[in-house]
Amino acid sequence: MRMHAGGSMAERKRQLVADELRDAALMLLATRGFDVVTVDDIVAAAGMSRRTFFRYFASKEDVVVRFLADLCADVVAELVARPPAEPPSVALRHALWVPFAACTDHPDHTERARVVVRLILDTPALHARALEYQIQWRAGLTTELATRHGLDPDADPFPRMAAGMAMLAFDTVLQQWQVGDDEHRLAELTDGAFAVVAPALDACTASSDVG
């Protein structure tokens, strides 16, 4: 779901092929089940060859892993881009909305994305990989929060705890995401989750700034 506006024509073409393979794989895995779908099924759905698939992905699991890695990078990049003076709760809410924004960029994408999320949460092997990437997300958010507020992440608890609270809010939204929820409902769930953690996020920053 990432879009790369820059790069050469060849790079954009490679990205397009990778995106088509990824989308076909995720939909098949979500609708048929991870253990049932084969690489042959994926390339047939994408109208490509096995050789092309393995040029971009090592396995069907690698499709999901790369998908999660892209989301991780996008979330951290969004936090880096937020205004320095923005309250942590607002900056983190915007950063963690990035994956949902990618899921809701077209009317038929939201439910498809929800099914993919359920696939990841309900498939032990994929859920384990997702948890690994959540650790990376927390580490990236921790580093950026420390930089934004001039804190030592090894000495001050705020950056690590703030990142953890943000990831807990994100995970809560994923768990509450139900069939038929549109972009507005997702935004409500996200706002509700961050409303719970916002007082702690912003109070911690206020106290550290005063100190």
WOJO-V807335 format. One record per residue. N is the residue number from 1. SS is DSSP state (alpha for helix, beta for strand, coil for the rest). OMEGA is omega in whole degrees, -180 to 180 (* if undefined). Layout:
BEGIN
N&SS&OMEGA  N&SS&OMEGA
END
This chain:
BEGIN
1&coil&176  2&coil&178  3&coil&-179  4&coil&-177  5&coil&-177  6&coil&178  7&coil&-180  8&coil&178  9&alpha&179  10&alpha&179  11&alpha&179  12&alpha&179  13&alpha&178  14&alpha&179  15&alpha&179  16&alpha&179  17&alpha&179  18&alpha&180  19&alpha&180  20&alpha&177  21&alpha&180  22&alpha&-178  23&alpha&179  24&alpha&-179  25&alpha&-177  26&alpha&-180  27&alpha&178  28&alpha&-180  29&alpha&-178  30&alpha&-175  31&alpha&-177  32&alpha&-178  33&coil&-174  34&coil&-175  35&coil&-175  36&coil&-174  37&coil&177  38&coil&176  39&alpha&177  40&alpha&178  41&alpha&-177  42&alpha&-177  43&alpha&177  44&alpha&-180  45&alpha&-179  46&alpha&-178  47&coil&-179  48&coil&-177  49&coil&175  50&alpha&-180  51&alpha&178  52&alpha&179  53&alpha&-175  54&alpha&172  55&alpha&-176  56&alpha&-175  57&coil&-180  58&coil&-177  59&coil&177  60&alpha&176  61&alpha&-179  62&alpha&177  63&alpha&-179  64&alpha&-180  65&alpha&180  66&alpha&177  67&alpha&179  68&alpha&179  69&alpha&178  70&alpha&180  71&alpha&179  72&alpha&-179  73&alpha&-178  74&alpha&-179  75&alpha&-179  76&alpha&179  77&alpha&179  78&alpha&178  79&alpha&178  80&alpha&-175  81&alpha&-178  82&coil&180  83&coil&-176  84&coil&-176  85&coil&-177  86&coil&177  87&coil&-178  88&alpha&-178  89&alpha&-179  90&alpha&-179  91&alpha&-179  92&alpha&178  93&alpha&179  94&alpha&-178  95&alpha&-177  96&alpha&172  97&alpha&-176  98&alpha&179  99&alpha&180  100&alpha&178  101&alpha&178  102&alpha&-179  103&alpha&-173  104&coil&-177  105&coil&178  106&coil&-175  107&coil&-177  108&coil&-179  109&alpha&-173  110&alpha&-179  111&alpha&177  112&alpha&179  113&alpha&179  114&alpha&179  115&alpha&178  116&alpha&177  117&alpha&179  118&alpha&177  119&alpha&-178  120&alpha&-178  121&alpha&-174  122&alpha&178  123&coil&-173  124&alpha&-178  125&alpha&-179  126&alpha&178  127&alpha&178  128&alpha&179  129&alpha&178  130&alpha&178  131&alpha&176  132&alpha&-179  133&alpha&175  134&alpha&176  135&alpha&178  136&alpha&177  137&alpha&-179  138&alpha&180  139&alpha&179  140&alpha&178  141&alpha&179  142&alpha&-180  143&alpha&-178  144&alpha&178  145&alpha&178  146&alpha&179  147&alpha&-177  148&alpha&-174  149&alpha&176  150&coil&-176  151&coil&174  152&coil&-176  153&coil&178  154&coil&-178  155&coil&-178  156&coil&-176  157&coil&-172  158&alpha&-175  159&alpha&-177  160&alpha&-180  161&alpha&178  162&alpha&178  163&alpha&179  164&alpha&178  165&alpha&179  166&alpha&179  167&alpha&176  168&alpha&177  169&alpha&179  170&alpha&-180  171&alpha&178  172&alpha&178  173&alpha&179  174&alpha&-178  175&alpha&-178  176&alpha&-177  177&coil&-175  178&coil&177  179&coil&177  180&coil&179  181&coil&179  182&coil&-177  183&alpha&-178  184&alpha&178  185&alpha&177  186&alpha&178  187&alpha&178  188&alpha&179  189&alpha&-179  190&alpha&178  191&alpha&-179  192&alpha&-180  193&alpha&-179  194&alpha&175  195&alpha&179  196&alpha&-175  197&alpha&-176  198&alpha&-179  199&alpha&179  200&alpha&-180  201&alpha&-174  202&alpha&177  203&alpha&178  204&alpha&180  205&alpha&-179  206&alpha&-179  207&alpha&-180  208&alpha&178  209&alpha&179  210&alpha&180  211&coil&*
END
